[in-house]
Amino acid sequence: MKYTVLTLFPEITDAFFATSIMAKAVSRGIVEYRAINIRDYAQDRHNTCDDAPYGGGPGMLMLTEPLGRALEAAGTVKKFPTGPELAAEVADRSSPPEQQRGLKSGRISTIYLSPSGRPFNQAMAKELAGCEELILLCGRYEGIDQRIIDLYVDDEISVGDYVLSSGEVAALALIDATYRLVDQVITPASLDEESFSGGLLEYPQYTRPEVYDMLKVPDILLSGHHENIRRWRLRKRIEKTLAMRPDLIRRGEETGLFDTETCRIIEELRKNE
């Protein structure tokens, strides 16, 4: 998996790729990373990358020219031809438009992190983890010119129903959620019972000491009885999901995601409410 991040502040994302599990994944060649400083593609002496929006209003917008040049340097191709490119396509009908524009659907995806985008979730993380490369465009100020989105962006993604001043923070959330799903980054067994796997949240976890501030680890986790521990953990997952995210339970029931054992426990817990 390769991540290419287009940003005005590459030092923010550089630090993430140089630490912890990500640094190990990079050193092992499982993950590749490059940051593209959008200011390097401005053409005035002040490296200007923003200007006032047409129609008035507060704030500034990121300029089209530096963004377009940076995206093309990253390998993003226009979704449809414009200007001289359009004339060339009209003159040459010998090959399909997709080949002329070099689209690589499913292999490279250019994403703009935006509060106006599709809500990010675990299912989307799994889908994106299967790409060969993610090109992530980090916005600033009031956002970017719509023409950049129309010409270059494959998808707009939001990491939550709130507004951040930094597109880099949103990009790092997406990167962190996806790279850990790439083969060989994390032991597969560690992912099996995480929150959202199987439509449920994760069960409570405990480690040493057995007693902390008069609170004791549940006896069943000390019993060594693997089947009883499995059943206890499943029940705790369901209890927590019913309490914290009942929408996940409803979705699982509507889609037939849950097995017979899970459905039985859900009904038992509802009767005892």
N, C-alpha and C positions, 0 to 999 in steps of 0.2 A: 504494500500500500504506500502510495506517495501523497503527501500533503503539500500543496503550494498555497501559501497565504499571501494575499495582496493587502498591504497595510501601510499606514502612515507611520506606524510605530513598531517596527520589527523586533525591537528589544523585548516587547511584551511576550511575543510567542517564542522567541529564541530561548528564553529562560525555561519554558515548559519542556521543550524538546531536549534540554540538557540535563534533566533531573529524573530521578526515580525510575520506574518501570519503563517509561518512554525512552530514557537515555539508553537503557539496555536494549530495547527493541531497535533503536537506531544503530547502535554499535554492532548488533548481530545482523544487520541488513534486512530486517523484516519490515521496517518502516523507513521511508525516505522523507526528507523535509527540505523545503527551501522557502525563504521569505523574499518577497519582491516589494521593495520600497516604492510606493507609488510616486513619491516625490522625485525619484530618479528619472521619471518620464515626463515631468514638467519641463517646459522649454523657455521659461523666463529666468532671469538671474536670481529671483527670490524663490524659485521652486514652488510657485503658487498652485494650489490644488483645490481651491474653493472660491466661490463667488456668490453674489446675491441671487435669489431665485427670481425668475420672471414672474410678473404678476404681484410682486411685493410679498410682504410677510416677514416674520422674524427669522433670524438665523441665516446660515450659509449652506450651500449645496456643494458637493464634490464635483469638480469639473469633468466634462466628458473626455477631453483630449488625453490628459494623463492616464485616466482610467482605461480608455480604449487601448492605448499603447501598452500599458502594463498588462492588460488581459491578453493581448496578442503575443506579448513576450512570454507569457505563461503557457501559451499553447492553445488558448481558447480561440475558437473560430466563430465567425458571425453565423447566426441562425438563418439569416437570409441575406442575399447580396444587396449592396447599395452602390450608388454612384457608378464608377467605371466597372466595378464587379458585375453590376446588373447588366450593363451593356455586353460584357463578355459572355454572360450566361445566355442572353438572348441569341448571341451569334453562334453559340456552341450548344446544340441540343443532342450531341452524340452520346452523352452519359447522363445518368440520373443526377438531379440536383444534390442529393446527399453525397455522392462521390465528389462532385465539384467543390462542395464546401468542406469536405473532409470531416463530416460528423462521425463521432465514435460513440454512439449510444451504448450505455451500459459500462463503458470502460473509463471514460473521463466525464466528470460532472462538475459544472461550474455553478457554485451556490453563492447567493447573496444572503448574508445574515441580516434579517430585518424583522422588526416587530409586526410587520404586515404580512409575514410569510406563513406557510403551513406550520402548525404546531409540531414541534419535534417530539418524538417518543421512541421507545425501545425498538418497536418494529421498524421504524425508519432508520434507526442506528444500524440494525442488522442488514437492511437493504444497502445502505451506503458503504458498509464494511466490505461488501463484495465488489466495489469498484476498484479499478487499478489506480486511479488518481482522483482526488478531490481538490478542486481549485476553489479556494474560499476567499470571497471578497468582503473585506471588513469596512463597513461604513463608519462615518463620523458626522458630526454636526447634525444637520436636518436630513441627512441621507444622501442619495445620489440621483443624478439625472435619469429620468425614466427611459430615455433612449438607450442608455447603457444596459438597462435591464432587458429591454426589448431585443437588443441586438446580440447580447452575449450570455445572458444568465439562463441556465437551465431550470433552476428552481430557487424560490425564495423560502427560507426557513426561519421560523421564530423559535427561540428556546423558552419562551414563556410569555404570559400576558402582562408584560411590564416593559418599560423602556430603559435601555442602557445607553450610557454616553459612549461606550466603547464596543464596536463590532468585534474587536479582538477577544473580549471576554466571552461573547457568544460563540465565536469560532472555536475557542479552546474547549468550551463545553461540548460542542459537537465532536471535536477531535477526540476528547477523552472518552466519550461514549462509544465511538466507533473503533478506535485503534485496538482497544482491549478485546474486541470481538474478532480481530484478525488472527488467523491460525498461528500458533506458536508463541503468541504474546503472553497469554495466561493459560494455565492448565484448564482444559475443558471442564473438568469436574467442578471447578470453582464457579462456573457460570450457570450450572444446572439449576440451582435452587435460589438464585438471586431474586430480588424484587422484579416483578413483571414476567419472570419465566413461568409458563403455565398459567398465566393470568392472575397470579397471586403475589402478595408482598412476601418479603423474606421473614423467616421465623426469628425469634430472639436468640442472640448468641451470648455465650459466657466463656470466660477463661479464668486462670488463677488470680487470686486465691479463691478457695471454696466459699469463704465467708468474707464479705466486705461491708464494713459499717453495719453489722448485724443482719445483712441481707445474704441469704445462702443460695448457692447454685441449686436449681431444681434437682431433686434426688434422681429422677429418671435419667438425667444426663450422666450420672455417676454409676449407673447400674451395669453398663456394659451390654445391655440387651438391645441389639441393633434394631430389631423390628419394633419394639416398643418406642425406641427413640424416634424412628421414622414416623410412626403414627402420631407421636406427640408433636413433632415438628410440623407435620401436615396440619394438624388441628390448630396449632398456634398461627400458622400462616393464614388459615382461613379466618380465625378470630380477628387477627390484625387487619386483614383486608376488609372484613365486614365493618369494622370500627372506623378505619381510616379512609378507605376507598370503596364504598359500596358500589360505585359505578363500575368497578372492575368485575365485581361479582355478577352484576346484571349483564354485563357484556359477555362474560364467560358462559352464562346460562343461555343467553340468546343465540350464541354461536355454537353451542354444543362442545365447548372446549374442555369441560370438566369430566373426569371419569366418575364411575358409580360411587366409589368411596368418598370422593370430594363432595359430590352432590348430597350424599347421606349426611355428612358432617354439617354441611351448610343448613340443611333442614333441621337437624338437631339443635344447632345453635340458635336458629330463628325461633324455634318453639320455646327455648329457655329464656328468651329476652324478656 
